[in-house]
Amino acid sequence: MKYIVLSDLPQSGSLPARLRLRSDFAAAQAAGLAAALSRNEHIISASANRITGSVVVSYDGDCRAAVTAAIAAINTADLPNSDERDGGLEFRKRIYAKAAAHFGRKWLLPPFIRIPVDVWHGLRFVKNALVSLGRGRVGVDVLDGAAITASMLRREWSTASSLMFLLGLSELLEEHTRKQARGALAQSLVLNIDTVWVRRGGSEVQIPLAELAVGDGAVVRTGTLIPADGAVLSGEAAVNQSSLTGESEAVFKRAGDTVFAGTVVEEGSLVVEVRSAAAESRVARIVRLIDESDALKADVQHRAERLADRIVPFNFLLAGGAYLLGGAAAAMSALLVDYSCAVKLSTPIAVLSAMREASAHKILVKGGRFLEVAAEADVVVFDKTGTLTAACPEVAYVGAFGAYTRDGVLRTAACIEEHFPHSLARAVVRKAKNENLNHEEEHADVHYIAAHGVATEYDGKRVVIGSRHFVEDDERVLITPEQSAEIERHTGSVLYLGSDGRLIGYLCISDPPRDEASAVIASLKALGIRRVIMLTGDGENAARAASELLGVDEYRAGLLPEDKLRIIEQLKADGGKVMMVGDGINDSPALAAADVSVAMRDAADLARESADVTLLGGDLTGLFTLRLLGMRLLARIHNNFGVIIGVNSALLALGLAGILPASALSLLHNASTTAVSASSTRLLLTE
């Protein structure tokens, strides 16, 4: 079996050496591979990640050669194929096994065997409690350890056993839900297929990412992801590595420097020699994003966890008071019944379940806190082109000036624009292809200036294409009054094409609103959004017409990226909680500044990287779903708080009054905790 080592850690002190590897086995075969490797005498342990298909192997550091030989000797065709759907079956098996072990010990084993076994199992909870105390934390695990210890000291073995059993069920439920949510998130990322430009035979060709091979020269320009780990062969660029390293500033890269898959070229262009397979890079990226999504907890989840830990000392105070007034039995009630356990379990389960449900609706949410902010936002800011308008705009008219022909203008524009990921650029390329206007790569390196346009050397002349501001003000291309008057007769977005300081043509883009846009805006207002604002680089006339048609409250026209950023920052300074929706490279600064940012499926790589949420469904209806999911998630969490307080207060009162014995309190308390946690996994959008 051929394999790729994703990480290689040598032996350190008492810790074994480790290999994390990926190969040509399917992700569903990872468990079978891990099982096969676990039987090798030189391997201490092997564990599989079903989501990514990677396997972590721990082994004696002196046996690396034997371990790698054992891995290479495995035939992937012989590995069992474990479908993701087996996850539910495995979960049920673990529940049944835990129940069988618990009731088997309780009903079949004599006391002189059952009690030592229960004490052995209880040591795990006591150990966790002592570790927390050693770190200065009095949390839920301390309360659990104290309740189990107190039950055993009172020789209430049945109570202690039931408490451990129910706590174990709660742990299994949380673990299963977490795995399901992670799996759905990973699947959303895997389905996002990319393409890449490479240099082959002296020219540039576009290929699927899956075909990218080691040794290829990948061409990466402004706004696009670096597709694989490698070294820069030529070019210079500022690379945003925040997704990998957390650096807030872009890093300058030139020939000889190392670059990493998943980072984004903010400005400039590079030719990167690929040094790792694209599949490996994709796997590493999925693993990283899944781990990041787990860390981006909702604020309500942080508050719930802090609240849960703060409540615990009061349980001990109550237990002490109950002991003084009612003896040991009353004190046990305060230890067995608490609010914190259910709060701490049900809240993250609710958040993860909502993220999983979002992915089922083709909404990729990078962290639970973005669902919360989406629910609380009161201002929605839309980019116009490619976001509120059609994802597939069309070239409606091509005009030429001087000696240039209409076909020549379209051919030249397509030759330059095909290198950049924007809906208008794709419209130009598609128009030329439909008219069979093929072209040779006759230009030098092209340079994209975000939100302005593209500049290159073409046929020995400097050729630029983009907005009027870019062509006329930045590039000093002369636009005569007659040319301006002709262009103003057309509606929609306009791309200006200049050569050697003269305007040689223009392209009018038909950019109709998305069919669902006005309905989505109305729905968002019905869900409590108080302001809907449209931002665009288009002229005043086009912006006004679109805003009236769509029903937005306000619009700003003729904007540059810094203008959009300034508007977002001002809205936040005025006390608004801002959701920004965009798709272009020019939207990236504003997306990064918003409280929660949303990118469209076909957005530029830099925009998707900047965004907290990506709508994979290809239309704006996901915004309504996102908002509704967030609102219902918060409502569920608050409802859970009410149920937890009500049920546990009643149980606590019954225990302190001596109406319910300790065993019944333990059963009802843990059953209610499990029930609330299980209830948190229900779908939010079918209620």
N, C-alpha and C positions, 0 to 999 in steps of 0.2 A: 504494500500500500504506500503510495506517495503521500507525503504529509508536509504541512507548513508549521513551523514553530512560531507561535504568536508571542510567547514570552518564555524566558528560560532563566530560572532563578537557581543559583548554586546552593549547596548545603550551607546552612548558617547555624553554628552552635548545635543545639538539640533539634533544630528544625530540619526536615528532610529537603532534598532538592526537589524542584518542581518544573514541569513542562506544561505549557498550555498550547494545544495544537489544534489545527484544522486541516482537513484533507478533502479528498473527493467523495467522502461518505456524505449521505444526506443528513440533514439536521435530525431527522426522525431516527437515524441509526446511531446517534451519539450514545444513547443509553446502552445499546448492545455492544458498542465498542468499549465503553467503560467497563462493562461486566466482563468482557473477554480479557481486558488488560488486568483487571483485579485478580485474576487467577494466576498471573505470572509471579514467580517466586521473588523476583527482584523489585516488584512494585508494591509499595505500602498501601496505596489507595488510588482509585481513579473515579472521578465524578464527572458527569455529563451535564451540559447546559442545553436543554432541549430547544430553547429559543434560538440560540445562535449555532448550535451544532458543534461547539468547541468542547474539548475534553481536557480536564486538568489531571495530570499524573504526578503523584508524589512517590519518590523512590529514594533508595540509598544512594548518596552522591558518588560512591565508588563504582556504581554499576550502570553508568550512563550508556556505555556502548551496548550492553546487553539489553537495556530498555529500548533504545532506539531500534535495535535489530528486531526485537519482539514486535514493535509497532509496525515496522516495514514488512514483516512477515504475514501480517493479517490480510486476508482477502475480504475486501468490502462486500463482495457478492454474497459472502456467507453471513453477513451481519443481519440480525432481525430488523425489520422496519416497524418501529413503534410510532403509530399515528398520534398526533397531538390530542385527538379525542380520548386517548387512553388516560389523559390526566384526570378526568372525572371518575373513571373506573378505579384508578389508583387511589384517589381520595376516598372513595367509598370503601375500598379494601382496608385502608388504614383506619377508618372509623370503626369498621366491623372488628378489626383485629384488636383495637384498643378496648372496645366494649366487651369482646370475648375474654380478653385478659383480665379485665376488671371484675366481671361477674364470675368468671371461672375461679379466680382467687377467692372471691367472697363466698361462693356457694360450695366449692369442691375442696379447698385446702383446709386442713385443720389449723386451729389458732396458732400452735407452736411453729408452723411454717408460714402462715399468712402474715402474722404480725412482723417478723423480721423482714419479709419481702416489702411490706408497706413502709417500714422504717427506711429501708434501702432506697425506695423510690422517693421518699420524702426528703432525703438528703440533698437532692438536686435543687429543690425549692429553698431549702435552708441555705445552701451554698450561694444561690443567687441573691438571697436577702443579705447575707454577710458581705458579698462583693459590693452591693449597693451602699451598705452602711460604711464600708471602707472608703468609698468614694465621696462620702458626705451627703448621699442622697437617701431620703426616706420616701421611697416610691411604692408603687403597687406591689412589686415583688417582695418588699419588706413586709407588707401587710399579709400577703399570701403565706410567706414563710412563718410569720408569727402565728397565724391562724392554724396552720398545719402543726406547728410545734406545740401550741397550746392544746390542740385536740389530742395529740399523742401523749402529752404529759398527763392529761385527764383520763387517759386510757380509752378515749372515744375513737377506737380504731375505725369503725364504720364511717364516722364523720370525716376523719382525715382521708380515708381512701376515696370517698365520694368527692371530696373537695379536689383532690389531685386528679381524679378522672375528669371532672367537669372543666378544670383548668386546662387539661390536655386537649379536650375537645375544642375549646376556644382557640388554642394555639393552632390546631390543625385547620380550623376554619379560616383564620387570618392568613396562614401560609398559603392555603389553596387559592383564596381570593387574590392575593398578591401575585401569585404565579399566573393566574388567568389574565389579570390586567396587564402584566408585563408581556405575556405572549401576544395579546392583541396589539399592543403598541409595537412590538417587534415586527409583526406581520404587516402593519401599516407601512413601516419603513422599508421592508423588503420589496413591497409591491411598487415602490416608486422607482421606475426604470429610468436610467440616465443614458445620455450619449456623450461622446467626447470627440474632439478634433485631434488628429495625430498627423505627423509629417511622415509620409511614405513616398519614396521615389521622387523626391524633390518637390512634392505638392502636398497640400493639406486635404485630408479626407475625413468625413464624419462617420464614426462607427459606434455600435452599441458598447456600453461600458463593459459588458461581459466579455467582449472580444479583445479588450485591452490586454496586451501581453508585456511581460518583462522585457525591457530593452526598447520599447516604443518611445517615441518622442511626443509626449502629449502637449498640445498647445492650449494654454490657459490664459484667457484675457480678462479684462475688468469685469467683475461681477459674477464670475463663474467659480465653481468648486474645483479644487485640485483633486483629481479622481483617484490618485494612488500615491503611496509614499515614493519618494524619488529624490533626484538631485537636479538642480537647475543647469541645463546645458547652455542656454543663452537667454538674454532679456533681463529686465529689471522690473520689480513690482513691489508694492506694499501689500503684505499678506496678513489678513485677519486670522489669528490663531486662537481666538478667544474660546472657541468650542473645544479646543484641545488643551490649552494651557491656562485659560482664564485671563490672559493678558488683555488689558483694555485698549492698548494702542497697537496699531498694525506694525508688523516687523518687516524691514526692508530686506529683500532677497535679490541676489545676483548670481552669476555663474559660479558653480561649485557649492552653493549652499544647499542644505537639505530642506525639503518641504514635505508636508504630511497630508495624507488623504483627509478630506472633510474640511480643510481650511479654505479660505476664500480670498481670491485676488481682489483687493479693493481698488487698486489703481495700477495700471501697467500691464505688461504681458510677459509670459514666461514660456519657454520650451523645457519640459521636465522629462528627464530620462526615468522611465518607470522601473522601480527596483523591487516592487512587491505586486503580487497578483491583485487584480481588481476585486476578486471575490474576498480575498483576505481583508482588504481595506474596508469593504462593505460590512463584513462581520465585525471588525473592530469598531466601526462607527455605530453599529446597532448596539453593541454592548455598552459603549460610552453613553449613548443617548438614553438607554434604559436606566443606567445608573444615575444619570443626571435627573431624569424625570422623578425618580424615587426621592431625590434630595430636595426637589422643589415643592415642598409641602405647602398646602394652603395655610394661610394665617389662622383660619379657624381651627385647623388641625394642631398647629403649634399651641394655640390658646387652650385647646382641649387637653393636650398632654401636660401643659404647665398646671392647669386647673386640677387634673387628676393627681399629680404629685403633691400639690398644695393641700388637697383634702385629706391625704393619708394621716398626717400628724393629728388631725382632729379625731380620727378614728381611735388612735391610741389614747388621746385625752378622754374621749368618751368611754373607752374600755376601762381606764383607770377609775373614772367616776362611778361607772356601773359596778365595778368590783367593790368599791367602798360601800355602795348602797345596797347592792343585791347579791354580791358574792361572785364566784367564778363563773356560774352559768350565765349571769347577765353580762359579764365582761366578754364572754365568748361571742355573744350576739353582736357586739360592736366590732369584733375582729372578723367575724364571718360575713357580715353585711357591710359593703362599702359602695360608694358611688363611683369611685375612680376607675375601677377595673372595667366596667361597662363603657364609661366615657372614653377611656384610652383604647379600647378594642374597636368599638363601633365606628368611631370617627374616621380613622385611616381606612377601614374597610369600605365605608361609604364613599370616600374620596376616590379610592382606587377603582371601585365598581363604576363610578361615574366616568372616570377616564376610559375604562374599558368600553362602556356604552358609547362614549363619544367616538372611539375608533370604529365601532360597529356602524356608526352613521358617517364614516369616512371623514372624521375630524381628528387630526393628530394634535393632541394637547401635550406639550412638553413638561408639564408639571401641574399638580393639583391646584396650586395657588392661582393659576391662570383661569381656571373654571370659576373660582371665587370672584376674581376681579371682573370677569366677563359678566357675572351676575350683578355686580355693584356699579358698573360703569353707567354714567349718565350722559356722556357725550360720545358719539360715534363719528369718526372722521374717515371719509372715503377718498382714496385717489380716484381719478376719473377713468383714464385710459386703461383698459384691460381689467378694471375692477368693477366699476359701475357700468361700463360699456362692454360690448361683446368681447368675449375671449378670443374670437376669431375675426378681427376686423379685415376689411378688404380694400384694395386700392381701387378707388372709384374713378380717378382721372390722373393721367400723366401729361404734363405740359413740358415743352422744350423751348429754348430760346436760342437765337443766333443760328449757327451752322449745325447745331445738334438736333438729332431726330428724337421723336418720342420713344422709339425702341432703344436707341442708344442711351437715353436717360435711364430707362427702366433697367437695362442690362447693367449699367455701371452701378446704379443704386443697389441692385440685388447682389452684385459681386462683393460689395463692401458690407452690406447689412447682414449677410448670411452668417457672419461670425459672432453675432450678438443675440443674447436671449431676451428679446422683448417682443410683445405682440405686434407692434408696428413693423419691426424688422422682419418678423416672420411673414407678415402680410405682403411685403415687397418681394421677398424671396418666392413666395407661393405664386404671386402674379406672374413673375418672370418665368417660372417653371411651367405654369399653365399655358403660356404663350410660346413655349419652346425656345425661349431666348437664353440659350446656353452661353456660358462665358468661361474664359480661361482665367487662372489666377495670375493676373498681370500686375497686381499691385504689391507694394512693399508691406511691411508690418502695419497693421491698422491699430489705431489708438482710440479707445472709447473714452469720452469725457462725460461722466455721469450727468444725466438730465440735460445734456446739451447736444451731443452728436458724435460723429465719427470722423477722424481725419486720417488720410493715408497718402502715399505717393503712388499715382496711377498714370501709367504711360508717360512718365517723366514730369508729371505736374502734380501739384498739391490739390487733392480733391477732398471736399468736406461735405457731409450731409447731416442734417439735423434741424433743430429749431431755428427760427429767424434770429433770435437773440444770439445763438452760437455762430451762425453763418455771417450775420451782418456786423454784430458788435465785437465778437471775439476774434473772428477770422478775417474781418475787414473785407468781406465780399460785397461788391457793389450791387445794390438792388435799385433799379430805376423806378421812378414813379409809375411809369407805364406797366412795368412788370408787377409792381405791387397792386395796382388797380386790377389787373387781370386775375391775380391770385385771390384777391378779396371777393371775387364773384362766387367763389366756391365755398362750401360749408365743410365742416369737419376738421380733422387734424391735418396739418400740412408739413411735409418734409421738404426742406430746401436743399438743392444740390448745386454746389459751387465748384469751379475749377479755375485755378490761377487768378483768384480775386474777382471772378465774374460769375453771376448766376446763370447756370446753363439749363436748369430745369426745376421742376417741382412735382411732388406726388401728393394728391389729395386722398386721404384715408377715410373711407366710410366707417364710422365708429358708432353704430347704433347702440342704445342702452340694452342691457341684458333683459330678457323677457321677464325675469323674476324680480328685477331690481326694485321697481316701485312698490311691489307687494311686500318685499322683505323690509323695506324702509318703513312702511306703514305698520308692519307687524312689530318691528323693534320699538316704535313709538308706543304701541299698545302695551308693550312689556316694560314701559317706564323710562325709555330713553327720551331725554328732554330736548336735546339738540342734535341734529344731523347736519354735518358740514362736508362739502365737497371741495377738494383741493386739486388744481390742475395747472399744467403749464400751457394749456391752450389759451387762445384769445378770449376776450370778453364775450363776444357774440356766441361762440360755441359753448362756453361755460354757462351763460344765461339760459340758452335753449335747453341744455341738458338738465339743469337744475329745475326748471319749470316742469319739464316732462316727468322727472323722477320724484318730485315732491320733497326735495331736500330743503332744509330751513335756510341755509346760508351757503355761499360759495366764494372761493377766492381764485382768481384767474392769473395767468402769466407768471406762475411761481417757479422758483429754482429750489433745489433740495434744501438749501439753507433757509429759505422762506418757510417751507413746510415744517422744518424742525422748529423754527422760531414760533410758529403758530401753535404747535403741540405744547411747547414749553409754556407759552402764555396761557393756554387753556388750563394747564395743570396749576400754574401759579394763581389762577382765578378760582381755584378750588374744585375744578372739575376732575372726575375720574375718567380718563380718556381711553377709548378703544380705537385703534388705528387699523384700517384695512387697506392694503396695497399690494402691488405686484412687480413694480419696477425697481431697478437699481437705485433710481433717484428717490425712491420711497424709504430706503434703508435707514437713513439717519432718523427720520420721523418715526419709523417702526420701532427702532431701538429706544426712542425717548418716551413712547406711549406707556401707559400703565399696563395695557395688554395689547399685543399686536397680532394681527391676523394676515396671513399671506394666502394668495390663491394657489391652486395646484400647479398652474403653469407659470408661476412667478419666477423671476430671475433667482439664481442660486443664492446671491447675496441677500435678497429680500427674504427668502425662505429661511436662511440661516439667522437673520435678525429677528424673525417673527417667533412669537411664543406659541402660536397656533397655526396650523396649515389646513385649509379646506381642500381635502382630497377629492371631493365629489365634483369639482369643476364648476359649481355655481354658488350663488350667495345664500341659498336657503340654509346652508350650514350655519350661518350667523344666527338665525332665529333658533336653530336647534342648540347651538352653543349657549346662547343666552338662557334659554329655557332649562337646559340641563343644569347650568350653574345655579339658577334660582331655586330649582327643585332640590338640588343637592344641599344648599344652605337650609332650606325648609326642613329637609329630612334630618339634618344634624340637630337643628333646634328642637324638632319634635322628639328626637331620641333623648335629648337632655331632659325634656319634660317627663317622658316615660320612665327614664332611669331614676330621676328624683322621686317621682310618685311611688313606683313599685318598691324601691329600696327603703324609702321612709316608712312605708307601711310594714315591710318586713322587720325593720329595725324596731318599730314600736311593738310589734307582736312578740319579738324576741325579748326585749327588755321587760315586757309585762309578764313573761313566763308562759305565754300562750302556746308558742311554738318551740319545740326542742331544737338543740344545735344541729342535729342531723337534718331536720326538715328545713331549717334556715339555710344551711349550706346548699341543699338540693335546689330550693326555690331561687336563692340568689344567683347561683351559677347557671341555672336553667334560664332565668330571665336575662342574664348577660349574654348567653349564647343565642337566645331568641332575638334580642335586639340586634346583635351582630349579624345574624342570619338575615334578618329583615332588611338590613342595610345593603344587602346584595341584590335586592329586587330592582328591576328596571324602573328608571325614573320617568320615562316617556310613555308608559302604558297605564299609568295611574289616573 
